[in-house]
Amino acid sequence: MAISLALGRTSPTDNNDPCYPLVRAFLQGFTGRFGSLSCLELTGCHLGTPEGYAAFWERDEKKHCLEYVTEATRSVVEILDSL
């Protein structure tokens, strides 16, 4: 969303193409580092179920989520700073 906010369209007729390679680079980098984009795959917990939600907290998966969010933020900032 941050990449699109910085470089995306301001009207429906604008070209959105400048965003695509940067978003792909971000997604490939994140997946390359962590193996997935899916919360279920990253945590092993289905947060939409009571059992998955309980497992998330029991296994302290929040610390991993913080790492994912930190890395995602750092990566996007790095991408935008390189422009």
Secondary structure, DSSP 8 states (H G I E B T S, - for coil): -HHHHHHS-SSTTS--TTHHHHHHHHHHHHHHHHS-S-HHHHHS--TTSHHHHHHHHHTTTHHHHHHHHHHHHHHHHHHHHT-
